[in-house]
Amino acid sequence: MGDLSARAVCEALAELSDPEDAVHLQRFFKTGPGEYGEGDVFIGVRVPKTRTVVKRFSDLDLTEVRVLLDSEVHEHRLAGLLILVTQFEKASRQRSFDDAARRTIAEFYLDAVERGRVNNWDLVDSSAGQILGGWLFDRDRRLVFELSASGDLWRRRVALLTTYGFITRGDASTTLELAASVCGDRRDLTQKAMGWMLREVGKRVDRGLLTGFLELHAHDMGRTALSYACEHLSVEERAHFRSLRAPV
C-alpha cells in the first residue's frame, strides 16, 4: 500500500511545490505583519495538486493527520483537513455509514479548530461545512453559537461556514440566527462569510427568507456583507436594501 505517514504526504507535496507560487500565495493569503494570515508559511502547491496527493493518502491515520495539522506549512494543514473531509464523507455514505467514525472525526476536527490549526479562510471553507455541518445537522447546534461567541476570527468563520452544511440540506434557520448575531462584526472575512451564507440561503433554500432577513437587518449590515447577500437579486432590490443601511 505504500507509506501512509505524514512524512510521506509532506514529501509528495514538496515534489509538487513551486517557489514562485509560494511567493504569490504568501501575498494572496495576507501573511505579512498585522495581516490576518501573519506568519503562515507556503511552499507553493496549488489546491488541485494538493487534492491529487490527498487521494493517495485518504486512509491516513488520525495521529498522522494531527502531525499535518500541527505543521507550520499551510499546504500540509490543508492536506490534513481534506483527508478528514474525505474520511467523514466516506463514513457518511449509506453503504459505508459509520456514526462512531463520524463522531471521532468531528471531535478531532473541533479540537483542531480550538487549537488554532484551522487558521486561514481556505482551510475553514474547505472543511467546516462538510464536517461540522454534516455532523451537527440533526444534532444540538449550540456549538455553532459557542464558536461564534468567542469572537475569534477563525472560530466565527468556522461557525458561519458550518451552516453551509445545513443550507445544502434545506435548513436556513441556524444561518439566519447566526447572521443576525454577527451583523456588527465589520471584519472583512466575517462580512464575506456572512454575506455568502445569506446569498446561499436565497439560492438554495428560499429567496423569501433572504429578502425577509434583509428587510429586518440591512440597516445593521456592513456594505460588504450586504453586497454579497444581494448578489443574485434584481437591480431594484439591491438598491432598495442598500437604501436601508444606516449612514456611515
ROZAZA-353086 format. One record per atom (N, C-alpha, C): x, y, z. Coordinates in steps of 0.05 Angstrom, whole numbers, padded with zeros to 5 digits, always signed. Layout:
N
XYZ ...
//
This chain:
248
+00017-00024+00000 +00000+00000+00000 +00017+00025+00000 +00043+00023+00009 +00060+00046+00009 +00060+00059+00037 +00076+00079+00039 +00080+00093+00065 +00057+00112+00071 +00039+00104+00089 +00018+00122+00098 +00026+00137+00123 +00041+00158+00118 +00050+00175+00141 +00049+00204+00133 +00049+00221+00154 +00050+00250+00149 +00075+00257+00134 +00097+00244+00140 +00122+00250+00127 +00120+00245+00097 +00107+00223+00089 +00103+00217+00061 +00085+00237+00047 +00065+00246+00061 +00048+00267+00050 +00064+00293+00044 +00080+00300+00064 +00096+00324+00061 +00116+00322+00038 +00128+00298+00035 +00147+00294+00013 +00132+00295-00014 +00108+00284-00015 +00093+00285-00040 +00086+00314-00047 +00078+00330-00027 +00072+00358-00032 +00097+00374-00041 +00120+00367-00028 +00145+00381-00035 +00152+00377-00064 +00146+00353-00075 +00152+00347-00103 +00136+00364-00122 +00113+00373-00113 +00095+00389-00130 +00098+00419-00124 +00115+00427-00106 +00117+00455-00098 +00131+00472-00119 +00125+00498-00119 +00136+00517-00138 +00143+00542-00122 +00168+00550-00121 +00176+00574-00106 +00162+00599-00114 +00157+00602-00140 +00144+00626-00150 +00115+00627-00140 +00102+00604-00140 +00074+00602-00130 +00074+00608-00100 +00095+00599-00086 +00097+00604-00057 +00097+00634-00051 +00112+00649-00066 +00113+00678-00063 +00085+00690-00068 +00072+00681-00089 +00045+00692-00096 +00026+00685-00073 +00026+00660-00064 +00007+00652-00043 +00012+00666-00017 +00037+00672-00010 +00043+00687+00014 +00029+00714+00013 +00029+00727-00011 +00016+00753-00013 -00014+00750-00013 -00024+00730-00029 -00053+00727-00032 -00066+00721-00005 -00053+00706+00012 -00065+00698+00037 -00057+00717+00060 -00047+00740+00053 -00042+00762+00073 -00025+00752+00097 -00001+00744+00091 +00016+00733+00112 +00035+00753+00124 +00033+00778+00116 +00051+00799+00127 +00045+00808+00155 +00062+00823+00167 +00058+00833+00195 +00031+00848+00197 +00015+00840+00217 -00010+00853+00222 -00033+00844+00204 -00027+00827+00184 -00049+00817+00167 -00061+00792+00179 -00084+00783+00168 -00099+00761+00181 -00084+00735+00180 -00066+00731+00160 -00051+00706+00157 -00022+00709+00166 -00017+00728+00184 +00010+00734+00192 +00025+00709+00200 +00048+00705+00188 +00066+00683+00196 +00060+00656+00182 +00038+00655+00167 +00033+00630+00153 +00054+00624+00132 +00061+00599+00128 +00083+00592+00110 +00072+00575+00087 +00080+00582+00063 +00072+00568+00039 +00096+00556+00024 +00092+00533+00012 +00113+00521-00004 +00106+00522-00034 +00082+00531-00040 +00075+00535-00068 +00062+00512-00082 +00041+00500-00069 +00026+00478-00082 -00003+00487-00085 -00012+00488-00109 -00040+00497-00114 -00059+00475-00105 -00084+00483-00100 -00104+00465-00089 -00109+00440-00106 -00112+00442-00133 -00116+00418-00148 -00094+00397-00145 -00069+00407-00143 -00047+00388-00138 -00048+00376-00110 -00056+00393-00091 -00058+00382-00064 -00079+00360-00063 -00101+00364-00078 -00122+00343-00078 -00112+00317-00091 -00094+00319-00110 -00084+00294-00121 -00068+00278-00100 -00054+00293-00083 -00039+00280-00061 -00058+00268-00041 -00079+00282-00034 -00098+00273-00014 -00111+00247-00023 -00116+00244-00049 -00128+00219-00059 -00110+00195-00052 -00085+00199-00052 -00066+00177-00047 -00064+00170-00017 -00072+00189+00000 -00069+00185+00028 -00095+00188+00044 -00117+00181+00031 -00143+00185+00043 -00148+00168+00068 -00133+00146+00071 -00136+00129+00094 -00116+00135+00116 -00104+00158+00115 -00083+00165+00135 -00095+00164+00163 -00080+00152+00182 -00089+00150+00210 -00091+00179+00222 -00109+00182+00241 -00113+00209+00252 -00089+00219+00267 -00073+00201+00278 -00048+00210+00291 -00029+00223+00271 -00029+00213+00247 -00013+00225+00226 -00026+00250+00215 -00052+00251+00214 -00066+00276+00206 -00060+00298+00225 -00059+00291+00250 -00052+00312+00270 -00024+00324+00265 -00006+00308+00257 +00021+00318+00251 +00019+00338+00228 +00003+00333+00208 -00001+00351+00186 -00013+00377+00196 -00033+00375+00213 -00047+00399+00222 -00030+00416+00240 -00010+00404+00253 +00007+00419+00271 +00031+00431+00256 +00033+00426+00230 +00054+00437+00214 +00051+00467+00210 +00074+00481+00208 +00072+00510+00202 +00066+00515+00173 +00068+00494+00156 +00064+00497+00127 +00034+00495+00121 +00025+00515+00107 -00004+00517+00101 -00014+00493+00085 +00001+00486+00064 -00008+00463+00047 -00009+00437+00062 +00008+00434+00083 +00006+00410+00099 -00020+00409+00115 -00027+00432+00126 -00052+00434+00141 -00077+00430+00123 -00076+00442+00099 -00098+00438+00080 -00101+00409+00073 -00078+00395+00067 -00080+00367+00060 -00092+00351+00083 -00084+00357+00108 -00095+00343+00131 -00125+00347+00133 -00134+00371+00129 -00163+00377+00130 -00178+00363+00108 -00167+00363+00084 -00181+00350+00061 -00182+00319+00065 -00162+00308+00078 -00163+00280+00085 -00186+00275+00105 -00188+00292+00125 -00210+00290+00144 -00238+00291+00130 -00240+00310+00112 -00266+00313+00097 -00272+00287+00082 -00251+00276+00068 -00255+00251+00053 -00264+00229+00071 -00251+00226+00095 -00258+00205+00113 -00286+00209+00125 -00294+00234+00131 -00320+00239+00141 -00342+00233+00120 -00337+00241+00096 -00356+00236+00075 -00360+00206+00070 -00338+00191+00071 -00339+00162+00068 -00356+00149+00090 -00351+00159+00115 -00366+00148+00138 -00395+00157+00138 -00402+00176+00121 -00430+00186+00120 -00446+00174+00097 -00433+00159+00079 -00447+00147+00057 -00464+00124+00067 -00486+00119+00053 -00505+00099+00062 -00492+00071+00064 -00476+00064+00044 -00464+00038+00042 -00441+00034+00062 -00429+00055+00070 -00406+00053+00089 -00410+00070+00114 -00436+00073+00121 -00443+00091+00144 -00431+00081+00170 -00417+00099+00184 -00405+00092+00210 -00407+00117+00228 -00427+00117+00244 -00432+00141+00260 -00410+00145+00282 -00399+00124+00291 -00377+00126+00311 -00353+00140+00298 -00347+00132+00273 -00325+00145+00259 -00331+00174+00253 -00356+00180+00247 -00364+00208+00242 -00360+00225+00267 -00368+00214+00290 -00364+00229+00315 -00334+00233+00321 -00318+00212+00317 -00290+00215+00322 -00277+00237+00305 -00284+00237+00279 -00273+00256+00261 -00283+00284+00268 -00309+00287+00274 -00319+00314+00281 -00306+00324+00306 -00302+00308+00326 -00289+00316+00351 -00259+00323+00346 -00246+00307+00329 -00218+00312+00322 -00216+00339+00308 -00234+00344+00289 -00235+00370+00275 -00239+00393+00294 -00258+00390+00312 -00264+00412+00331 -00240+00417+00348 -00226+00397+00356 -00202+00401+00372 -00181+00417+00356 -00179+00411+00330 -00160+00426+00313 -00168+00456+00311 -00195+00461+00310 -00205+00488+00309 -00197+00502+00335 -00203+00489+00357 -00197+00500+00384 -00168+00506+00388 -00151+00489+00376 -00122+00493+00379 -00110+00513+00359 -00128+00525+00342 -00119+00545+00324 -00105+00534+00299 -00111+00510+00291 -00098+00498+00268 -00114+00502+00242 -00139+00510+00245 -00156+00516+00221 -00156+00546+00220 -00135+00558+00209 -00129+00586+00214 -00123+00602+00189 -00138+00596+00168 -00139+00614+00145 -00165+00608+00131 -00174+00627+00115 -00202+00625+00104 -00206+00600+00087 -00186+00593+00071 -00189+00569+00053 -00190+00544+00069 -00175+00543+00092 -00176+00520+00109 -00204+00516+00121 -00215+00538+00130 -00243+00537+00141 -00263+00529+00120 -00261+00543+00097 -00282+00539+00076 -00282+00511+00064 -00259+00498+00065 -00258+00471+00053 -00264+00449+00072 -00272+00456+00097 -00276+00435+00117 -00299+00438+00136 -00306+00463+00144 -00326+00467+00165 -00354+00457+00156 -00363+00465+00133 -00389+00457+00124 -00391+00427+00120 -00370+00415+00109 -00370+00386+00104 -00370+00370+00129 -00353+00377+00149 -00350+00361+00173 -00370+00369+00194 -00368+00393+00205 -00386+00401+00227 -00414+00405+00216 -00417+00415+00192 -00443+00418+00180 -00458+00392+00177 -00443+00371+00169 -00454+00344+00166 -00460+00332+00193 -00442+00336+00212 -00445+00323+00238 -00468+00335+00255 -00470+00362+00254 -00489+00375+00272 -00517+00379+00259 -00520+00372+00234 -00546+00377+00221 -00569+00367+00237 -00568+00342+00247 -00590+00331+00261 -00584+00328+00291 -00567+00346+00301 -00560+00347+00329 -00562+00374+00341 -00558+00377+00367 -00558+00402+00381 -00537+00421+00368 -00546+00445+00361 -00528+00463+00347 -00517+00486+00364 -00519+00483+00390 -00508+00504+00407 -00479+00509+00403 -00464+00488+00395 -00436+00490+00390 -00430+00512+00369 -00447+00515+00349 -00443+00535+00328 -00442+00563+00341 -00460+00568+00359 -00462+00594+00371 -00440+00598+00391 -00431+00577+00404 -00408+00579+00423 -00383+00586+00408 -00379+00574+00384 -00355+00581+00368 -00356+00610+00360 -00379+00619+00351 -00381+00647+00342 -00378+00666+00365 -00388+00659+00388 -00388+00678+00411 -00360+00684+00421 -00341+00667+00414 -00313+00672+00423 -00302+00697+00412 -00312+00706+00389 -00302+00730+00376 -00277+00726+00360 -00264+00702+00363 -00241+00696+00347 -00249+00694+00317 -00233+00707+00300 -00240+00708+00272 -00244+00681+00259 -00226+00662+00264 -00228+00637+00251 -00250+00620+00263 -00254+00620+00289 -00276+00605+00300 -00303+00616+00290 -00305+00642+00288 -00330+00654+00278 -00335+00646+00249 -00314+00646+00233 -00317+00637+00205 -00324+00607+00204 -00312+00591+00221 -00320+00563+00223 -00350+00560+00229 -00359+00576+00248 -00388+00575+00255 -00405+00582+00231 -00399+00604+00217 -00415+00612+00194 -00414+00591+00172 -00390+00581+00166 -00388+00561+00144 -00399+00534+00152 -00400+00528+00177 -00414+00503+00186 -00442+00503+00177 -00455+00526+00177 -00483+00527+00169 -00488+00522+00140 -00466+00523+00124 -00469+00516+00096 -00478+00486+00093 -00469+00470+00112 -00477+00442+00112 -00507+00439+00118 -00518+00458+00132 -00547+00458+00138 -00562+00469+00113 -00552+00490+00102 -00565+00502+00078 -00568+00482+00056 -00547+00467+00050 -00548+00447+00028 -00568+00425+00034 -00576+00422+00059 -00596+00403+00066 -00624+00416+00070 -00626+00441+00062 -00652+00455+00061 -00660+00469+00086 -00641+00473+00105 -00647+00486+00131 -00631+00512+00134 -00645+00534+00134 -00632+00560+00136 -00634+00572+00164 -00647+00559+00182 -00654+00571+00208 -00629+00580+00223 -00609+00563+00225 -00585+00570+00241 -00569+00592+00227 -00568+00591+00201 -00554+00612+00186 -00566+00639+00192 -00592+00641+00191 -00605+00667+00196 -00601+00676+00224 -00603+00658+00244 -00600+00666+00271 -00571+00675+00277 -00552+00660+00266 -00524+00667+00270 -00517+00693+00256 -00527+00697+00231 -00521+00721+00217 -00531+00746+00232 -00555+00743+00243 -00566+00766+00259 -00548+00773+00282 -00535+00753+00294 -00519+00758+00318 -00491+00770+00311 -00482+00768+00286 -00456+00778+00279 -00457+00801+00260 -00480+00813+00257 -00483+00836+00238 -00463+00858+00244 -00457+00862+00269 -00439+00884+00277 -00410+00879+00273 -00402+00855+00265 -00374+00848+00261 -00365+00858+00234 -00349+00879+00233 -00341+00891+00208 -00315+00880+00197 -00304+00859+00208 -00280+00847+00197 -00287+00835+00169 -00270+00840+00150 -00275+00833+00122 -00282+00804+00119 -00267+00786+00132 -00271+00757+00128 -00297+00748+00141 -00306+00762+00162 -00332+00755+00173 -00354+00766+00155 -00351+00790+00145 -00370+00802+00127 -00375+00785+00103 -00353+00776+00090 -00355+00760+00066 -00369+00733+00072 -00362+00720+00094 -00374+00695+00100 -00403+00698+00106 -00410+00718+00121 -00438+00723+00128 -00455+00728+00103 -00445+00746+00086 -00460+00752+00061 -00462+00729+00043 -00441+00713+00041 -00441+00689+00024 -00462+00669+00034 -00463+00664+00060 -00482+00645+00070 -00511+00654+00066 -00515+00681+00070 -00542+00691+00065 -00550+00688+00036 -00531+00694+00018 -00536+00690-00011 -00544+00661-00017 -00530+00642-00004 -00536+00614-00009 -00564+00607+00002 -00572+00620+00024 -00600+00615+00034 -00620+00623+00012 -00615+00646-00001 -00633+00654-00022 -00633+00636-00046 -00609+00626-00053 -00606+00609-00077 -00616+00580-00072 -00611+00569-00049 -00614+00541-00044 -00638+00533-00027 -00648+00552-00011 -00670+00545+00008 -00695+00561+00001 -00695+00587+00004 -00719+00603+00000 -00711+00632-00004 -00716+00643-00027 -00709+00670-00033 -00723+00689-00014 -00748+00682-00006 -00763+00699+00012 -00750+00701+00040 -00737+00679+00049 -00723+00680+00074 -00700+00701+00073 -00686+00702+00050 -00664+00721+00047 -00675+00750+00048 -00695+00755+00031 -00705+00783+00030 -00718+00791+00056 -00731+00772+00069 -00743+00778+00095 -00722+00786+00116 -00699+00771+00115 -00677+00777+00133 -00666+00804+00127 -00663+00811+00102 -00651+00836+00094 -00669+00860+00102 -00695+00856+00100 -00714+00877+00108 -00709+00884+00138 -00704+00863+00154 -00700+00867+00183 -00672+00877+00190 -00652+00868+00175 -00625+00871+00185 -00607+00887+00166 -00616+00895+00143 -00598+00910+00125 -00588+00935+00138 -00604+00947+00155 -00596+00972+00169 -00570+00968+00185 -00566+00944+00196 -00543+00939+00213 -00520+00925+00199 -00523+00918+00174 -00503+00903+00160 -00481+00920+00148 -00457+00910+00146 -00436+00924+00132 -00440+00923+00102 -00427+00941+00088 -00430+00943+00059 -00422+00917+00045 -00400+00904+00054 -00391+00880+00041 -00411+00857+00044 -00420+00853+00069 -00439+00831+00074 -00465+00835+00057 -00474+00860+00057 -00499+00865+00042 -00495+00861+00012 -00472+00869+00002 -00466+00865-00027 -00465+00836-00034 -00452+00820-00018 -00451+00791-00023 -00479+00778-00022 -00494+00786-00001 -00521+00774+00003 -00540+00781-00020 -00537+00805-00032 -00555+00814-00053 -00547+00807-00081 -00525+00792-00084 -00512+00789-00110 -00531+00779-00131 -00550+00761-00124 -00567+00750-00145 -00595+00762-00144 -00599+00784-00130 -00624+00798-00130 -00625+00818-00154 -00648+00828-00159 -00651+00847-00181 -00637+00874-00174 -00633+00890-00195 -00621+00916-00191 -00638+00932-00172 -00664+00931-00176 -00682+00946-00159 -00681+00937-00130 -00680+00911-00126 -00679+00901-00098 -00652+00908-00085 -00631+00906-00100 -00605+00914-00088 -00605+00943-00079 -00616+00960-00096 -00617+00988-00090 -00635+00993-00065 -00657+00978-00063 -00674+00981-00040 -00660+00974-00014 -00646+00951-00014 -00634+00943+00010 -00610+00960+00017 -00596+00970-00003 -00574+00989+00003 -00585+01015+00016 -00609+01022+00008 -00621+01047+00019 -00629+01044+00048 -00631+01019+00058 -00638+01014+00086 -00614+01016+00105 -00590+01015+00093 -00566+01015+00110 -00564+01042+00125 -00555+01040+00150 -00551+01064+00166 -00529+01081+00154 -00531+01107+00154 -00510+01124+00144 -00483+01119+00158 -00462+01118+00143 -00435+01113+00154 -00425+01138+00169 
//
